[in-house]
Amino acid sequence: VPLKSKGRVMGTLCAATRSPREFTADETELLNAIGNAIGVAVENAGLYQKEREIAEQLRQSEENYRGLFENATEAIFVHDLQGRIIAANRACGKLTGCAPAEMVGMGIGCFLSGQGRDTVGEIVERLLDGEAVEGPFEFRLTKRDGTEAIVELMPSLIVRGEQPVGVQAIARDVTEARRMQE
């Protein structure tokens, strides 16, 4: 009896009796129904295995990204379209003087002057309008202790599907380089 699922043969089922005889029509129909049920079960088991493999690959990919994000030497932060920080790495914490966990929920404007906040807003609007923005952009950042740092910021829009959901920015502290130039 063929083991079928969606019209495709997945294998065969061999049924036998102890003594030679022909199967009745009812028995043959029952064996065909059993073969179809087993075929569907075999296909579902294969799909389940593929789903588990994909989930494992996704978990591994997320773990790799998280490692890159957390261990990057450049400050990286992610904020939603309203400017609230949703993630920040250790280098961002070092740059701002705030622990990454406490930055979550803060507005990006907390670290920028009025002009800097306006400029970031304009850049986000341009990104949302589909414009290519050429960076890096230079800003003055106010650290938690009140000192200032000069940073170059490279923003990029985060899109899920076709819907923009936030902005990821990489910030490089160029304070010493600018002081040397001056």
Buried (B, 14 or more C-beta within 10 A) or exposed (E): BBBBBEEEEBEEEEEEEEEEEEBEEEEEEBBBEBBBEBBBEBBEEEEEEEEEEEEEEEEEEEEEEEEEBBEBEBBBBBBBBEBBBBBBBBBBBBBBBBBBEEBBEBEBBBBBBEEBBEBBEEBBEBBEEEEEBEEBBBBBBBBBEEEEBBBBBBBEBBEEEEEBEBBBBBBBBBBEEEEEEE
